[in-house]
Every structure is written in C-alpha cells, then in structure tokens.
Amino acid sequence: MSHPTSPAHRIPGTLSEAQRAEILNTAVAGYVRKGWAAEAISGTQAVLVKTKRIGWFWNLILVLITAGLWLIYVVYRALNRKQKRLVLFVDERGQVHTR
C-alpha cells in the first residue's frame, strides 16, 4: 500500500512538494533582487521582509543646518525603522500567492 502523499495518491493536475519548492525558490529570488530579504523559507512557504530605507543625504544636510539637533530625529528613525512583511506560498497547482 502506498503512502497518502505518494504520487499515486496525488490529485491529477497538482504538483509535488519538490516542484512547488522550486517554484517558491524562483519567486523568492525575484523578490530578493527587488530588495527584499528572506526571513524564513520552509517547504512551500516563505516569509520576506523589507526594511524602509532612510534618505541619508537630506538628513545629513538637515543635521548640518540645525547644528546637530536633527540628529536626534535621525537616530530615532534609524532605531525604529518600519518593516514590511510578506508571506509567499505556492498552492497545489503551482500558483504563487501573497499574504
């Protein structure tokens, strides 16, 4: 008797875990090229994170103009940067979805 997740018990038109993982890896690579970082990848799901960048040029100009007072704000922003999180998952048919 074969195992319930073996290819003999798979629904026609669905992909194996390995195929879905390969599709996920390709999708994650595309997001990494766009500046996202892979926080966790397991099986057919991945969690990506992107940290909001700080515009250092204008902040440096404002620090110089305000004789360092603006530096308080810059340090606060640097320590409390917002992060975007994105969950990617691949369904049984190979479609990549986001949450």
Secondary structure, 3 states (H helix, E strand, C coil): CCCCCCHHHCCCCCCCHHHHHHHHHHHHHHHHHCCCEEEEEECCEEEEEEECCCCHHHHHHHHHHCCCCHHHHHHHHHHCCCEEEEEEEECCCCCEEEC
